[in-house]
Amino acid sequence: MNMQAQTTTVRGTLHHSDLEGGHWQLIAADSTVYVLGRKLPAAADGTRETIRDGAQVQVTGKTGGMSLFMTGQPLSVDSIEVL
């Protein structure tokens, strides 16, 4: 298993899961589930209001590593843009 962090950009749909204390997921077009963590940074436009469950977004971040959340592949968010 490759634990090396790699930068990637993924488009998909945001989903807020109530499992494991609550966390954000990104469901990519190819159905891959990425775990984004409990909190998200502000969107590229500087607002948090546009970041909501069901929003279509593009996320850039680092994959790899480990997470407490076992619902998908960890993706450490560097930036998020609402499409």
N, CA, C and O atoms as CSV, one atom per row, in Angstrom:
chain,resi,resn,atom,element,x,y,z
A,1,MET,N,N,0.841,-1.188,0.000
A,1,MET,CA,C,0.000,0.000,0.000
A,1,MET,C,C,0.882,1.246,0.000
A,1,MET,O,O,1.786,1.369,0.827
A,2,ASN,N,N,0.622,2.162,-0.919
A,2,ASN,CA,C,1.405,3.388,-1.051
A,2,ASN,C,C,0.886,4.446,-0.080
A,2,ASN,O,O,-0.248,4.907,-0.216
A,3,MET,N,N,1.696,4.827,0.884
A,3,MET,CA,C,1.295,5.822,1.878
A,3,MET,C,C,1.846,7.201,1.531
A,3,MET,O,O,1.674,8.144,2.303
A,4,GLN,N,N,2.508,7.332,0.380
A,4,GLN,CA,C,3.069,8.596,-0.071
A,4,GLN,C,C,1.940,9.552,-0.468
A,4,GLN,O,O,1.056,9.176,-1.238
A,5,ALA,N,N,1.962,10.772,0.047
A,5,ALA,CA,C,0.953,11.768,-0.315
A,5,ALA,C,C,1.182,12.254,-1.737
A,5,ALA,O,O,2.305,12.578,-2.125
A,6,GLN,N,N,0.098,12.300,-2.509
A,6,GLN,CA,C,0.168,12.775,-3.886
A,6,GLN,C,C,-0.899,13.844,-4.083
A,6,GLN,O,O,-2.039,13.674,-3.650
A,7,THR,N,N,-0.531,14.948,-4.738
A,7,THR,CA,C,-1.489,16.018,-5.004
A,7,THR,C,C,-2.371,15.626,-6.179
A,7,THR,O,O,-1.894,15.123,-7.196
A,8,THR,N,N,-3.673,15.866,-6.017
A,8,THR,CA,C,-4.638,15.532,-7.055
A,8,THR,C,C,-5.776,16.549,-7.043
A,8,THR,O,O,-5.996,17.238,-6.046
A,9,THR,N,N,-6.490,16.634,-8.154
A,9,THR,CA,C,-7.682,17.471,-8.252
A,9,THR,C,C,-8.840,16.572,-8.657
A,9,THR,O,O,-8.752,15.829,-9.635
A,10,VAL,N,N,-9.930,16.647,-7.891
A,10,VAL,CA,C,-11.079,15.770,-8.110
A,10,VAL,C,C,-12.353,16.604,-8.155
A,10,VAL,O,O,-12.541,17.500,-7.332
A,11,ARG,N,N,-13.232,16.310,-9.120
A,11,ARG,CA,C,-14.555,16.926,-9.187
A,11,ARG,C,C,-15.583,15.914,-8.717
A,11,ARG,O,O,-15.468,14.717,-8.982
A,12,GLY,N,N,-16.595,16.421,-8.011
A,12,GLY,CA,C,-17.636,15.517,-7.560
A,12,GLY,C,C,-18.671,16.247,-6.722
A,12,GLY,O,O,-18.778,17.473,-6.758
A,13,THR,N,N,-19.428,15.466,-5.969
A,13,THR,CA,C,-20.526,15.971,-5.139
A,13,THR,C,C,-20.154,15.853,-3.678
A,13,THR,O,O,-19.709,14.799,-3.225
A,14,LEU,N,N,-20.337,16.946,-2.934
A,14,LEU,CA,C,-20.095,16.926,-1.489
A,14,LEU,C,C,-21.225,16.192,-0.784
A,14,LEU,O,O,-22.391,16.294,-1.166
A,15,HIS,N,N,-20.855,15.453,0.249
A,15,HIS,CA,C,-21.845,14.780,1.082
A,15,HIS,C,C,-21.390,14.886,2.527
A,15,HIS,O,O,-20.226,14.632,2.837
A,16,HIS,N,N,-22.311,15.263,3.415
A,16,HIS,CA,C,-21.982,15.282,4.836
A,16,HIS,C,C,-22.530,14.019,5.465
A,16,HIS,O,O,-23.737,13.775,5.445
A,17,SER,N,N,-21.643,13.223,6.020
A,17,SER,CA,C,-22.014,11.970,6.668
A,17,SER,C,C,-22.098,12.182,8.175
A,17,SER,O,O,-21.258,12.868,8.758
A,18,ASP,N,N,-23.100,11.601,8.798
A,18,ASP,CA,C,-23.239,11.676,10.255
A,18,ASP,C,C,-22.485,10.550,10.958
A,18,ASP,O,O,-22.411,10.524,12.186
A,19,LEU,N,N,-21.931,9.627,10.188
A,19,LEU,CA,C,-21.189,8.517,10.773
A,19,LEU,C,C,-19.916,9.002,11.454
A,19,LEU,O,O,-19.325,10.010,11.064
A,20,GLU,N,N,-19.514,8.274,12.463
A,20,GLU,CA,C,-18.238,8.512,13.148
A,20,GLU,C,C,-18.069,9.955,13.606
A,20,GLU,O,O,-16.981,10.519,13.497
A,21,GLY,N,N,-19.134,10.549,14.113
A,21,GLY,CA,C,-19.059,11.908,14.649
A,21,GLY,C,C,-19.277,12.999,13.626
A,21,GLY,O,O,-19.227,14.180,13.968
A,22,GLY,N,N,-19.517,12.634,12.375
A,22,GLY,CA,C,-19.769,13.608,11.320
A,22,GLY,C,C,-18.509,13.984,10.572
A,22,GLY,O,O,-17.487,14.315,11.173
A,23,HIS,N,N,-18.595,13.929,9.244
A,23,HIS,CA,C,-17.457,14.326,8.409
A,23,HIS,C,C,-17.941,14.538,6.976
A,23,HIS,O,O,-19.021,14.088,6.594
A,24,TRP,N,N,-17.119,15.231,6.197
A,24,TRP,CA,C,-17.432,15.514,4.795
A,24,TRP,C,C,-16.815,14.457,3.899
A,24,TRP,O,O,-15.712,13.970,4.145
A,25,GLN,N,N,-17.561,14.113,2.844
A,25,GLN,CA,C,-17.073,13.195,1.825
A,25,GLN,C,C,-17.217,13.867,0.460
A,25,GLN,O,O,-18.056,14.748,0.271
A,26,LEU,N,N,-16.395,13.439,-0.472
A,26,LEU,CA,C,-16.518,13.846,-1.865
A,26,LEU,C,C,-16.779,12.584,-2.665
A,26,LEU,O,O,-15.966,11.659,-2.656
A,27,ILE,N,N,-17.918,12.542,-3.362
A,27,ILE,CA,C,-18.249,11.416,-4.220
A,27,ILE,C,C,-17.851,11.810,-5.635
A,27,ILE,O,O,-18.505,12.646,-6.259
A,28,ALA,N,N,-16.783,11.212,-6.138
A,28,ALA,CA,C,-16.248,11.563,-7.460
A,28,ALA,C,C,-17.119,10.969,-8.570
A,28,ALA,O,O,-17.944,10.088,-8.326
A,29,ALA,N,N,-16.919,11.466,-9.788
A,29,ALA,CA,C,-17.681,11.009,-10.951
A,29,ALA,C,C,-17.520,9.505,-11.188
A,29,ALA,O,O,-18.437,8.857,-11.692
A,30,ASP,N,N,-16.360,8.947,-10.826
A,30,ASP,CA,C,-16.127,7.511,-11.005
A,30,ASP,C,C,-16.590,6.699,-9.791
A,30,ASP,O,O,-16.270,5.516,-9.674
A,31,SER,N,N,-17.348,7.343,-8.884
A,31,SER,CA,C,-17.918,6.739,-7.668
A,31,SER,C,C,-16.909,6.522,-6.548
A,31,SER,O,O,-17.259,5.944,-5.519
A,32,THR,N,N,-15.672,6.966,-6.717
A,32,THR,CA,C,-14.704,6.897,-5.631
A,32,THR,C,C,-15.154,7.833,-4.516
A,32,THR,O,O,-15.565,8.964,-4.774
A,33,VAL,N,N,-15.072,7.353,-3.270
A,33,VAL,CA,C,-15.439,8.169,-2.113
A,33,VAL,C,C,-14.155,8.642,-1.439
A,33,VAL,O,O,-13.298,7.841,-1.067
A,34,TYR,N,N,-14.041,9.964,-1.290
A,34,TYR,CA,C,-12.911,10.566,-0.590
A,34,TYR,C,C,-13.410,11.139,0.725
A,34,TYR,O,O,-14.468,11.766,0.771
A,35,VAL,N,N,-12.656,10.928,1.789
A,35,VAL,CA,C,-12.973,11.506,3.095
A,35,VAL,C,C,-12.211,12.814,3.218
A,35,VAL,O,O,-10.985,12.839,3.115
A,36,LEU,N,N,-12.954,13.917,3.442
A,36,LEU,CA,C,-12.352,15.250,3.502
A,36,LEU,C,C,-12.124,15.744,4.929
A,36,LEU,O,O,-11.395,16.716,5.125
A,37,GLY,N,N,-12.719,15.111,5.913
A,37,GLY,CA,C,-12.538,15.503,7.302
A,37,GLY,C,C,-13.768,16.183,7.882
A,37,GLY,O,O,-14.797,16.311,7.219
A,38,ARG,N,N,-13.644,16.618,9.132
A,38,ARG,CA,C,-14.775,17.227,9.843
A,38,ARG,C,C,-15.100,18.639,9.364
A,38,ARG,O,O,-16.268,19.025,9.311
A,39,LYS,N,N,-14.073,19.405,9.019
A,39,LYS,CA,C,-14.272,20.795,8.608
A,39,LYS,C,C,-13.644,21.017,7.239
A,39,LYS,O,O,-12.660,20.372,6.879
A,40,LEU,N,N,-14.227,21.935,6.486
A,40,LEU,CA,C,-13.699,22.288,5.170
A,40,LEU,C,C,-13.249,23.741,5.173
A,40,LEU,O,O,-13.811,24.557,5.904
A,41,PRO,N,N,-12.241,24.082,4.366
A,41,PRO,CA,C,-11.845,25.492,4.250
A,41,PRO,C,C,-12.909,26.265,3.481
A,41,PRO,O,O,-13.784,25.664,2.859
A,42,ALA,N,N,-12.840,27.582,3.519
A,42,ALA,CA,C,-13.749,28.412,2.732
A,42,ALA,C,C,-13.532,28.116,1.252
A,42,ALA,O,O,-12.438,27.732,0.837
A,43,ALA,N,N,-14.585,28.299,0.465
A,43,ALA,CA,C,-14.488,28.091,-0.980
A,43,ALA,C,C,-13.574,29.137,-1.591
A,43,ALA,O,O,-13.226,30.125,-0.943
A,44,ALA,N,N,-13.190,28.918,-2.831
A,44,ALA,CA,C,-12.288,29.836,-3.534
A,44,ALA,C,C,-12.838,31.261,-3.562
A,44,ALA,O,O,-12.070,32.220,-3.624
A,45,ASP,N,N,-14.177,31.404,-3.518
A,45,ASP,CA,C,-14.760,32.746,-3.517
A,45,ASP,C,C,-14.757,33.369,-2.115
A,45,ASP,O,O,-15.267,34.472,-1.916
A,46,GLY,N,N,-14.173,32.643,-1.141
A,46,GLY,CA,C,-14.029,33.182,0.211
A,46,GLY,C,C,-15.231,32.953,1.120
A,46,GLY,O,O,-15.235,33.412,2.262
A,47,THR,N,N,-16.240,32.259,0.635
A,47,THR,CA,C,-17.432,32.041,1.448
A,47,THR,C,C,-17.570,30.581,1.851
A,47,THR,O,O,-17.072,29.683,1.173
A,48,ARG,N,N,-18.240,30.368,2.943
A,48,ARG,CA,C,-18.567,29.014,3.390
A,48,ARG,C,C,-20.011,28.666,3.045
A,48,ARG,O,O,-20.375,27.490,3.017
A,49,GLU,N,N,-20.836,29.679,2.783
A,49,GLU,CA,C,-22.252,29.437,2.538
A,49,GLU,C,C,-22.495,28.563,1.313
A,49,GLU,O,O,-23.479,27.824,1.265
A,50,THR,N,N,-21.615,28.639,0.330
A,50,THR,CA,C,-21.802,27.867,-0.898
A,50,THR,C,C,-21.382,26.409,-0.728
A,50,THR,O,O,-21.688,25.572,-1.577
A,51,ILE,N,N,-20.686,26.103,0.363
A,51,ILE,CA,C,-20.273,24.729,0.627
A,51,ILE,C,C,-21.380,24.064,1.438
A,51,ILE,O,O,-21.558,24.345,2.623
A,52,ARG,N,N,-22.122,23.174,0.770
A,52,ARG,CA,C,-23.236,22.515,1.423
A,52,ARG,C,C,-23.370,21.094,0.896
A,52,ARG,O,O,-22.815,20.755,-0.149
A,53,ASP,N,N,-24.094,20.285,1.610
A,53,ASP,CA,C,-24.358,18.922,1.179
A,53,ASP,C,C,-25.017,18.940,-0.195
A,53,ASP,O,O,-26.010,19.639,-0.395
A,54,GLY,N,N,-24.480,18.185,-1.138
A,54,GLY,CA,C,-25.024,18.125,-2.481
A,54,GLY,C,C,-24.381,19.080,-3.475
A,54,GLY,O,O,-24.678,19.015,-4.668
A,55,ALA,N,N,-23.505,19.967,-3.010
A,55,ALA,CA,C,-22.848,20.933,-3.904
A,55,ALA,C,C,-21.880,20.220,-4.843
A,55,ALA,O,O,-21.207,19.267,-4.451
A,56,GLN,N,N,-21.820,20.690,-6.083
A,56,GLN,CA,C,-20.843,20.202,-7.059
A,56,GLN,C,C,-19.571,21.019,-6.860
A,56,GLN,O,O,-19.606,22.247,-6.933
A,57,VAL,N,N,-18.452,20.348,-6.611
A,57,VAL,CA,C,-17.209,21.041,-6.279
A,57,VAL,C,C,-16.020,20.431,-7.004
A,57,VAL,O,O,-16.083,19.328,-7.548
A,58,GLN,N,N,-14.935,21.193,-6.990
A,58,GLN,CA,C,-13.622,20.708,-7.423
A,58,GLN,C,C,-12.693,20.881,-6.237
A,58,GLN,O,O,-12.544,21.985,-5.713
A,59,VAL,N,N,-12.072,19.800,-5.818
A,59,VAL,CA,C,-11.201,19.813,-4.643
A,59,VAL,C,C,-9.783,19.470,-5.079
A,59,VAL,O,O,-9.565,18.513,-5.823
A,60,THR,N,N,-8.828,20.257,-4.611
A,60,THR,CA,C,-7.411,19.960,-4.813
A,60,THR,C,C,-6.818,19.660,-3.445
A,60,THR,O,O,-7.025,20.404,-2.487
A,61,GLY,N,N,-6.086,18.573,-3.368
A,61,GLY,CA,C,-5.491,18.197,-2.095
A,61,GLY,C,C,-4.560,17.010,-2.264
A,61,GLY,O,O,-4.210,16.614,-3.376
A,62,LYS,N,N,-4.173,16.462,-1.134
A,62,LYS,CA,C,-3.219,15.350,-1.121
A,62,LYS,C,C,-3.922,14.070,-0.700
A,62,LYS,O,O,-4.599,14.021,0.327
A,63,THR,N,N,-3.746,13.025,-1.523
A,63,THR,CA,C,-4.278,11.717,-1.183
A,63,THR,C,C,-3.204,10.915,-0.470
A,63,THR,O,O,-2.024,11.264,-0.484
A,64,GLY,N,N,-3.635,9.856,0.139
A,64,GLY,CA,C,-2.698,8.989,0.851
A,64,GLY,C,C,-2.781,9.241,2.334
A,64,GLY,O,O,-3.512,10.121,2.789
A,65,GLY,N,N,-2.050,8.487,3.065
A,65,GLY,CA,C,-2.071,8.627,4.507
A,65,GLY,C,C,-3.205,7.829,5.124
A,65,GLY,O,O,-3.783,6.943,4.495
A,66,MET,N,N,-3.509,8.166,6.371
A,66,MET,CA,C,-4.519,7.429,7.108
A,66,MET,C,C,-5.546,8.397,7.672
A,66,MET,O,O,-5.300,9.600,7.771
A,67,SER,N,N,-6.696,7.856,8.040
A,67,SER,CA,C,-7.771,8.669,8.581
A,67,SER,C,C,-8.512,7.869,9.641
A,67,SER,O,O,-8.544,6.639,9.592
A,68,LEU,N,N,-9.107,8.569,10.596
A,68,LEU,CA,C,-9.966,7.919,11.579
A,68,LEU,C,C,-11.279,7.484,10.950
A,68,LEU,O,O,-11.930,6.559,11.437
A,69,PHE,N,N,-11.664,8.146,9.876
A,69,PHE,CA,C,-12.923,7.849,9.197
A,69,PHE,C,C,-12.694,6.719,8.204
A,69,PHE,O,O,-11.779,6.786,7.382
A,70,MET,N,N,-13.509,5.695,8.275
A,70,MET,CA,C,-13.300,4.510,7.436
A,70,MET,C,C,-14.356,4.414,6.333
A,70,MET,O,O,-14.815,3.320,6.005
A,71,THR,N,N,-14.735,5.545,5.770
A,71,THR,CA,C,-15.782,5.529,4.747
A,71,THR,C,C,-15.252,5.839,3.355
A,71,THR,O,O,-16.032,5.929,2.407
A,72,GLY,N,N,-13.945,6.004,3.215
A,72,GLY,CA,C,-13.378,6.303,1.903
A,72,GLY,C,C,-11.896,6.603,2.004
A,72,GLY,O,O,-11.291,6.488,3.070
A,73,GLN,N,N,-11.323,6.988,0.878
A,73,GLN,CA,C,-9.902,7.322,0.791
A,73,GLN,C,C,-9.666,8.730,1.331
A,73,GLN,O,O,-10.366,9.656,0.921
A,74,PRO,N,N,-8.706,8.923,2.234
A,74,PRO,CA,C,-8.434,10.259,2.763
A,74,PRO,C,C,-7.933,11.227,1.680
A,74,PRO,O,O,-7.090,10.873,0.855
A,75,LEU,N,N,-8.469,12.452,1.703
A,75,LEU,CA,C,-8.028,13.526,0.816
A,75,LEU,C,C,-7.907,14.791,1.668
A,75,LEU,O,O,-8.911,15.360,2.095
A,76,SER,N,N,-6.684,15.216,1.906
A,76,SER,CA,C,-6.416,16.425,2.696
A,76,SER,C,C,-6.615,17.639,1.798
A,76,SER,O,O,-5.857,17.838,0.848
A,77,VAL,N,N,-7.627,18.453,2.090
A,77,VAL,CA,C,-8.043,19.548,1.204
A,77,VAL,C,C,-7.097,20.737,1.288
A,77,VAL,O,O,-6.871,21.291,2.364
A,78,ASP,N,N,-6.542,21.128,0.125
A,78,ASP,CA,C,-5.768,22.371,0.005
A,78,ASP,C,C,-6.672,23.504,-0.449
A,78,ASP,O,O,-6.562,24.627,0.042
A,79,SER,N,N,-7.576,23.208,-1.396
A,79,SER,CA,C,-8.522,24.222,-1.880
A,79,SER,C,C,-9.791,23.545,-2.365
A,79,SER,O,O,-9.789,22.379,-2.758
A,80,ILE,N,N,-10.877,24.310,-2.326
A,80,ILE,CA,C,-12.166,23.809,-2.791
A,80,ILE,C,C,-12.852,24.921,-3.578
A,80,ILE,O,O,-12.848,26.082,-3.171
A,81,GLU,N,N,-13.436,24.547,-4.705
A,81,GLU,CA,C,-14.124,25.512,-5.560
A,81,GLU,C,C,-15.509,24.960,-5.874
A,81,GLU,O,O,-15.644,23.822,-6.322
A,82,VAL,N,N,-16.538,25.772,-5.636
A,82,VAL,CA,C,-17.901,25.373,-5.974
A,82,VAL,C,C,-18.091,25.609,-7.469
A,82,VAL,O,O,-17.783,26.688,-7.977
A,83,LEU,N,N,-18.594,24.608,-8.163
A,83,LEU,CA,C,-18.779,24.699,-9.622
A,83,LEU,C,C,-20.154,25.224,-9.972
A,83,LEU,O,O,-20.479,25.364,-11.151
